[in-house]
């Protein structure tokens, strides 16, 4: 898939993974796995980018005698998801146009 | 590989990057391995699932902008003495041209590589032009009764067209290769700064 397109999509995927409850790295990857495979390094980059964009906040909490980072979505992050939903309608209509051209051949 | 070994190797592969950045990465991968082990995965498998140290390190290095790496590299471990600052300012006429020259050399290398590619494409385009011209002119030979001349032109045109088709694939491969090479060189320059520290 086109790298720029995928990058934007993965950002929204990660936001969606922490939308309902705070989550941590391994859980995010596990939750996304049925839909899309994500490597640890890629996730790190996405989380960093979203944190800088103020779309999520990070807190460190103790878990089982060790530290774990939890990610929480912000209002800006929630807005991004809504934005994506409305953008997606446009993408779907583009897709339908492309498919329609195919079936005419 | 054990978790400790993995993290130690990753740390030494990243030596030279900003320290807080390295710590953050190490903590992130450590947490990932711990979480996997908590779910019942063996330590070996949990480490293997993360991937190889070399792959991760080169991906991280490719992501970090070179300015950040250089900044970290030239950052002195202690604050500079006054005389050192004066010396740096006074030696400006010396080190500045050297710096400019170094960049100029890099830039010219880059230009040389790309001009090779451009000239390859120029040859390709001119071959096509020659082939088309030969084929277009050949009917003149036939019309004037000089069949051999016409045949020769037609043959030459087809021959040149054949060569340029071959060359086209060469051009595409060379262009792609150069793009890959320049990317590799960028990562290479970055890791030069990083490896020396370890």
Interface residues (C-beta under 8 A of the other chain):
Chain A: X24 X25 X26 X27 X39 X40 X41 X44 X45 X64 X66 X67 X68 X69
Chain B: X25 X27 X28 X29 X31 X32 X34 X35 X36 X38 X39 X50 X51 X56 X59 X60 X63
